[in-house]
Amino acid sequence: MALTRDSVPVIGRVVATEALPASPHQFHFWTPTATPIGIGAIVRVDGEDRTVFGVVLDARAYSDLVTPLHEVIGAEGDPGAPTAPTRRAEIRLWTAAVLRQEPEEPLQPVPLARVRLATPADVTLALRMDAYAQGEPRGAIPVGLYAAGGTRAPVWLDPDFLLGPESAHLNINGVSGLATKTSAVLFLLSAVFQHFPRAKGRIAAVCFNVKGPDLGFLDRPAALTPQDLEMYAALDVAPEPFDQVRFYAPYKADGVNLNTLRTHPELAGSVEPLVWGLREVLDYSEVLLNRDDIDAKADAFLDFLADRVVGKPFVDEWGGRHAVESFGDLERLFRAIFDGLEAAGGRDMWRTHHVATIRKVRNRLMNISTRCKGLVTDDADGNDLPFGAFEDRTVYVVDVAGVDQLGQDLVFTRVVSKLREHLERRDLGVEHVVAFVDELNKYAPADGPETYVRKMLLDLSERGRYLGVVLFGAQQFRSQVHRRVVGNAGTTVYGRMDMDELATPGYQILSPATKIKLATLPKGELMVRHPHFTQPVFVRFPRPASLQGRQGVEQFPPAADVAFDDAVVRQLAALDRRVPAARVKDLIAGRREDDVRRALLATRRARPHDVVAFFAARLGPAVRRQTIGDPAHGADVAPLRTVEDPYAP
Amino acid sequence: MTVRGNVRRALARAGGSVARGLAREAARQPVGRPFAEARVVEGRDVRAIPVGDPVTGPEGMGFVDGIQQFAVEGHFGVTPIVRARVAAAVLERREGTLRCAARSVEEFLTVPCGRLTPAQREALDGVELPIRESDAGPRPHPLLDRWAAVQVIEQRRDRCERDAAARFLAARPDAWLVVDGGVTGLAAVPGAERAIGVVKSHETQFLEATDLEAALTLPAGTRSSAFVRRGAGGVEATSWYLRLWPWSEEDLLHGLARVERLMARGALDSADEVSRWVLAERSPIADRDPRWDRLLYPMHHVEVYLRAEAGGWH
C-alpha cells in the first residue's frame, strides 16, 4: 500500500526540544485545544522522506501562568470574579509512541512535521496488520473496532499468533461486572469460528462455566442494538448465536436433577449429564487429595490400584476374586483386605503397603463420591464429553458453576488433560481447541501451594500451542495469576481495571493517562496487546449475539427441582416427548434409586429409538417386595421368634 | 546562506571587521523629555474619579504592539554596521481568544551612509536588505553611533505598528484598537479615533504640584481628571491616569497606566467606559513580564506571538 499524503486535515505538529526530544520510538506534538484526538488515537506524521505512525499515550495542557498565585492575584482572591476577557495562551501537548516507520530502516527520530489522524488504511499499516489481514486467504480474526477522532477501522488478530503455532493463548483482565470479559471472549469466539481458515484445521471450544448462568445460553439469540449490528457489519462478523453448542453439567446430589441453571422446560434435553466413574477419576486422584495426603507411600498404593487392580481381574490373598470397575467394587476390595488382615492376626502390611496408608487412601477415595456426588458415581458407567468425536466450530460448555471447588478442579483438570491426550494422538475430532477458563486466579494463583491444576495450567500455557490447545483465560486481577500463565499469553486484553491493580509492577509500562483510561473504560471497550502491535490499542466490540447469562435466566427461568420419579420422567421425556409419565413412574416404583440412575444414564447415553423399552430393559425385572407374615403372600417363611421384652411396662 | 552571513561576508570582503553580532533589543537611554505641557479639561483640578466595575471591552477588540531586534554585525573602521528586524502585529480578540488580524515585518541595515566608501557601500548594496540611514553625523562615536542606529530601528518599529494598526482599523470599521503607548502617532490613520493608548512608562510628566500628586496617588479603580497633551506635529490627545492595582507599599507608579485617545468628539465622555475596559484587562496577569502591573495581558501576548514568530532570529 502506497504511503501517500492525502487530503486528511492536519491536526497538529511535532515539536522537539532538548528536554522533550523526538526519538525513533517516541515523539511529542501539539494541537489546538479543540481537537478530535484522545488517548489511544493513532496518528500519522508525514516527513520529507518517511512516514511515522504513532499512538497517543499521554497528554498535557498548560498555560503561560508562572505560578497559581498569580491567578489568585488576577482574580483578586475571588474565585467567583468575572471571567477574564482574554484566555491565557495554552498548549495541548501530546506524547505518542511510534507504532511503525516507513521505511523501517534506517530507524531514525520522528521528523518534526505535520500530524494527521490515521485513516482506516493507516490503522492497518500502523498495527502491521497488512502482513496477515490483506490478501487471500485472510483468516485474520477481528477483535474490535478502533474508533478515534471519527476514524473507525477493524482491528484484526493474527490467527497464527492467537491460536498457534507461532504464539498462542489469550488473557483477559478486568474488574467484575464492568470489564465485560465474558462478552469479549464470546464475541471473539464467534469471530474465530467465522474467520479461522478451514485450511488451518477444525476448531472447537470448551468453555468452563464457573459462575452463575454466564455461558448457559450461547445457542440463544440476544437482542442487539443498531449500533451493535453496525459494528458487526464493520467487523465482518455475522450477528448470530453459536449454532452448535453442547452443554454438559453434573447431576445434583440426588443424581437425577442436573446441577445447572439451564433447566427451563423449553430447553429440556439440551444438557448432557457429566458423570464419571472410578476409572475416570482415579487418574486424577492427585487433584482430589490435598497436599498433605500425597506422599511416596500413598502414591505407590494409588499406582498399584491403577496398574494392577482397576479394570483387571484381581485375586486377593484370601482367595477373593475382584473385578474393580466402580467405587462400590473398590470399597468391597478394601473391606476384603481389612477383614483378611484382621483374620491374619492383625497384620499391618499388605503387599508391601502399610495398612495405615491403605486406610488413608481408602478414606480419601471413598470420600470423593460423597464430596463430588452428582459428578462422581459409585457405578462404573459414566457420561463424558465426546472425546474423539469433537465437531468443527462447536462450543462445548461444561457447567460446573454449582459444583464445589474440588469438583471444579477435577472437571477442569480431567477435561483439559483429555483434550491434550487426544490432540497429541490427533484423534480428538478437531485440530484446535480453545479452552476458556474464567477466574484463572483461582486455578493458577501467583502465590500459594503448588497444585495439580496449576501445574497442568502452566504446562498448557507453555506447551499447549504445539498441541493445538489454546487457553483463553480471564481473571479480575492479572497480578494474582501465575506469571508464567499470563506471560505466555500472546494476546492480552484489558477491560476496565481497578486502580490498585494498575498500581502493581506489571503495569509500569503503561503511561499514567493510559492507566486512567483503563480505570474508566466504558463497557464494550478494551485495550488489546498482540505480538504484531508494538503498543496496546483500544478497541470497541459489540455485545455478543448469544444470550447472556442474566438475560438467559430471565427469559428461561430455571425449573424447580422435582421429586425423584418426576425428574426421571422429565429426563426421559427430553429424549422422547411421547414418553408416558405414568408408565415410567410404574416402572421405577419400588426400585432402588441407584438402579434407576444407572438405567437412566444408560438410556441417555444410548439415545434409543424406543426410550421406554430401553429404559425398562436396563432396569431389569422387578424383584417384588415381600412382607413376612402377609397372608396375601402366604406364610412360607417362618416369623422370627418373639422375645419378650423384660423391660416392657 | 543566511542574511546575517551575507552581511558579515560583505563586511569582510570590503575590508571591514566582523563583530560578535550579539542580538539586542534596546539601548539604555536617559530620560529624554521629563516634562511636558498639558491642560486639564475635566474640572479645574485633577482629582480621583471612580470608574466603576471593570467591564470587558467590545468583542473584536484589537491589540497592537511591536518588537525590535538588532545586531552589530561588524564595522568599517569604527563605523558600526547594524542589522535589524522589526515586527508588529494586531491580535484580535474573539470569544476570549487572540488571533493575528494584521502583521507587518521589516528587516534592514542601518548605517551612517555618509561615512562609507563607494566600495563599502557597494558591498552592502549587494546584500539583499534595504539600507536605512542612521544619521549618526560625520564624526564617529561608538555609543552615539549605536544610539543613532537604535533611533532608526525604533522609528521603523513605530512605522510597522502604525502600518499594522492602519490595516486593522481599515478592515474592521467598528473595532476598537488598544495601542501599547501613545496614540498621537496614529493621527493620520483613518479610524484612529477608535484607538486607545495605554502608556506604561511615565518618563514625561504632564502635571505638576497638587495635580501631579493627585494623579500619582490615585486609589485602585479610579482615574484622574482628563487632560489634553500635545504630541509630535501638534497632535492633541485626551489623556488620563488610571490605577489598575493598589500602590500602597509599592512604588508610586505601581499599577499606574496613562490612557489616551485622540482628541475627538466623545473621547472625554467615554473616559469612564474606556477606563472600565482597561481595568478589566488586569486579569489575566502578564506574569512573565516584570511590568505585569501595567502591561495588559493581550499586549504581552502580542510580544510573545511576535517573538515566537521571529524564532531564533539572528
Interface residues (C-beta under 8 A of the other chain):
Chain A: D64 L65 V66 T67 H70 E71 I73 G74 A75 A81 P82 T83 A84 P85 T86 R87 R88 A89
Chain B: P54 T56 G57 R93 G96 T97 L98 A280 E281 R282 S283 P284 I285 D287 R288 W292 Y297 P298 H301 V304
